[in-house]
Amino acid sequence: MQVRLAPMRHTTPEAIALPKPMVSQMIPPCSATPPADPRLVDATESILQEITAVGRHLEAIGSKISDLSTASTSIRANIARFQVTVKDLDHHLMTVKTGLRPCQNWTRRCSSFGHKLRTWRTGVGGTMSVFLAYRNTRKAQMSKPSLKTS
């Protein structure tokens, strides 16, 4: 079994005979590099300072957005709590007006009159229904709730 070596393409007898430079001759000495332009150095430093300042501003904006998101969540929770409080105050007001406790925590509509019907428990086991007109109508603003006992 014979192994043939392929001839080297770029190696010629002339190239082999040339002297090879040493590594130290290939790298120019430090004194050979020209000094940097001071205006270019100053401009580069000012650009880096501007980039750093913009980064700080972006961090501050991100922090404020996070704070606003937290505040928004808190506001939503407070609104929900306020709605529950208004509902409780409404029940309490009717209790004070009528001397009765609320029978249930729900309201149903009386479709024939377009009023809301609220039911209250009396002290003797019966119930009392209170019709409350819609608040967004002019008639509702002028009239008071009418009490009906059953």
C-alpha positions as CSV (number, residue, x, y, z in Angstrom):
1,M,0.0,0.0,0.0
2,Q,1.5,3.2,-1.1
3,V,0.6,6.7,0.3
4,R,1.0,9.6,-2.0
5,L,1.4,13.0,-0.6
6,A,-0.2,15.8,-2.5
7,P,2.2,18.6,-3.5
8,M,1.9,21.8,-1.5
9,R,0.4,24.4,-3.8
10,H,2.0,27.6,-2.5
11,T,5.4,26.4,-1.6
12,T,7.9,27.1,-4.2
13,P,11.7,26.8,-3.8
14,E,11.9,30.6,-4.0
15,A,9.5,31.0,-1.1
16,I,11.3,28.5,1.0
17,A,14.6,30.3,0.4
18,L,13.3,33.7,1.6
19,P,14.2,34.7,5.1
20,K,11.3,34.7,7.5
21,P,10.7,37.8,9.7
22,M,10.7,37.4,13.4
23,V,7.5,38.1,15.4
24,S,9.1,41.1,17.1
25,Q,9.7,42.6,13.7
26,M,6.0,42.1,12.7
27,I,4.5,44.2,15.6
28,P,5.4,47.9,15.4
29,P,6.7,49.4,18.6
30,C,4.4,51.6,20.7
31,S,6.2,54.7,19.8
32,A,5.3,54.1,16.2
33,T,1.6,54.6,16.8
34,P,0.5,58.2,16.4
35,P,-1.0,60.0,19.5
36,A,-4.8,60.1,19.6
37,D,-6.5,63.4,18.8
38,P,-7.5,65.0,22.1
39,R,-10.7,66.4,20.5
40,L,-11.7,62.8,19.6
41,V,-11.0,61.6,23.1
42,D,-13.1,64.4,24.6
43,A,-16.0,63.8,22.2
44,T,-15.9,60.0,23.0
45,E,-16.0,60.7,26.7
46,S,-18.9,63.2,26.5
47,I,-20.8,60.6,24.4
48,L,-20.3,58.0,27.0
49,Q,-21.4,60.4,29.7
50,E,-24.6,61.2,27.7
51,I,-25.3,57.5,27.3
52,T,-24.9,56.9,31.0
53,A,-27.2,59.8,31.8
54,V,-29.8,58.5,29.4
55,G,-29.5,55.0,31.1
56,R,-30.2,56.6,34.5
57,H,-33.2,58.5,33.1
58,L,-34.6,55.2,31.7
59,E,-34.1,53.5,35.0
60,A,-36.0,56.3,36.8
61,I,-38.8,56.1,34.2
62,G,-39.0,52.4,34.7
63,S,-39.2,52.9,38.5
64,K,-42.0,55.4,38.1
65,I,-43.9,53.1,35.8
66,S,-43.6,50.4,38.4
67,D,-44.8,52.8,41.1
68,L,-47.8,53.9,38.9
69,S,-48.7,50.2,38.3
70,T,-48.6,49.6,42.1
71,A,-50.7,52.7,42.7
72,S,-53.2,51.7,40.0
73,T,-53.7,48.3,41.7
74,S,-54.1,50.0,45.0
75,I,-56.7,52.4,43.5
76,R,-58.7,49.5,42.0
77,A,-58.7,47.8,45.4
78,N,-59.8,51.0,47.1
79,I,-62.6,51.5,44.6
80,A,-63.9,48.0,45.1
81,R,-63.7,48.5,48.9
82,F,-65.5,51.8,48.5
83,Q,-68.3,50.2,46.5
84,V,-68.8,47.6,49.2
85,T,-68.8,50.3,51.8
86,V,-71.5,52.3,49.9
87,K,-73.6,49.2,49.7
88,D,-73.2,48.6,53.4
89,L,-74.0,52.2,54.2
90,D,-77.1,51.9,52.0
91,H,-78.3,48.9,54.0
92,H,-77.4,50.7,57.3
93,L,-79.4,53.8,56.2
94,M,-82.4,51.7,55.4
95,T,-82.1,49.9,58.7
96,V,-82.0,53.3,60.5
97,K,-84.9,54.6,58.6
98,T,-87.2,51.6,59.0
99,G,-85.8,50.0,62.1
100,L,-85.4,46.7,60.2
101,R,-82.5,44.6,59.3
102,P,-81.7,43.8,55.7
103,C,-83.2,40.4,54.7
104,Q,-80.8,39.7,51.8
105,N,-77.9,41.4,50.1
106,W,-79.5,41.5,46.7
107,T,-81.8,43.8,44.8
108,R,-84.3,42.6,42.2
109,R,-86.1,44.8,39.7
110,C,-89.8,45.4,39.6
111,S,-90.1,45.5,35.8
112,S,-93.5,47.1,35.6
113,F,-92.4,50.3,37.4
114,G,-88.7,50.3,36.5
115,H,-87.8,50.4,40.2
116,K,-85.5,48.4,42.3
117,L,-87.2,46.2,45.0
118,R,-85.3,45.6,48.2
119,T,-86.5,43.2,50.9
120,W,-86.1,43.7,54.6
121,R,-86.9,41.4,57.5
122,T,-89.2,42.6,60.2
123,G,-89.0,41.8,63.9
124,V,-92.0,39.5,63.8
125,G,-90.9,37.2,61.0
126,G,-92.5,39.0,58.1
127,T,-90.7,41.0,55.4
128,M,-91.0,44.5,54.1
129,S,-90.2,45.5,50.5
130,V,-88.9,48.9,49.7
131,F,-89.1,50.3,46.2
132,L,-86.3,52.6,45.2
133,A,-86.5,54.5,41.9
134,Y,-83.5,54.6,39.6
135,R,-81.2,57.5,40.6
136,N,-80.6,58.7,37.0
137,T,-84.1,59.8,36.3
138,R,-85.6,63.2,37.2
139,K,-88.6,61.6,38.7
140,A,-86.4,59.5,41.0
141,Q,-84.6,62.6,42.2
142,M,-87.8,64.3,43.2
143,S,-89.6,61.3,44.8
144,K,-88.8,59.5,48.0
145,P,-88.9,55.7,48.4
146,S,-92.3,54.3,49.1
147,L,-92.7,51.7,51.8
148,K,-95.0,48.7,51.4
149,T,-95.4,46.0,54.1
150,S,-96.6,42.5,53.4
